[in-house]
Amino acid sequence: MTVQHGRLTPDKHTRQDGFSLGTWLSRQRRNARAGALSATTAAALASLDPWWNPPWPYPWHRTWQQYRTTISGNEPVPDTLQRWARAQRRQWSTLHPAQQHLLTHTGITGRDRSVRQTGG
C-alpha cells in the first residue's frame, strides 16, 4: 500500500492482493488504542508509515491524505476538499501541533486565507 500510495490510510473496504487490508489496519489501530498491539507489529507499521495510527481522528487523516495527493498531482481540488481546507484554517488553534505541521506541507496555515484551486 505505501509503495502504491505512499501511505497506510486505505478505506476500510480496501483489499490488496485479495487481503482485506483496510479492515486489518482498522483492527490494528483499535488494538493499538487498547494497548493490545505487539511492539513488533507497531514498529513494522511505523516503519512503513509513521502516521499509520495518528493521535487524531482517522477520518481527518484520510482527508488530509486525499488533499495532499490531489495537490501533489496538480489536479483541481474538489469543492469538498476546498471546504475541508477552509475548515482547517478556521479551526487551526484547536488542531494538534502535528496536524498543523502536516497542513503546512500542503500550504494550509492558520494565517493563510486562500484555498488552492489546483496543485500548481
C-alpha angles and dihedrals in degrees: 000000000000092000090051098039107011092239147061098235105111125157111262089252094057117125123194117197089339094310120121093237097164093053092044093051091047089054091049091052090051090048091049092051089050092049090243100114117106116246089234093056092044091050092047092051092045090052089057096043123359089205097050089119109026122191090237128068113301094227088061090053094048090051091049089052091050091050092047092048092048096051094041088055091052089239125149110268110241118235092251092057092044089055090048091052091050090050090053090055092050093047095041096122092053095052124102111258090244090053089053089050092051091047093052088059088061094047096259116130135160090251101044113090098184123098120212111247093188136012092250 
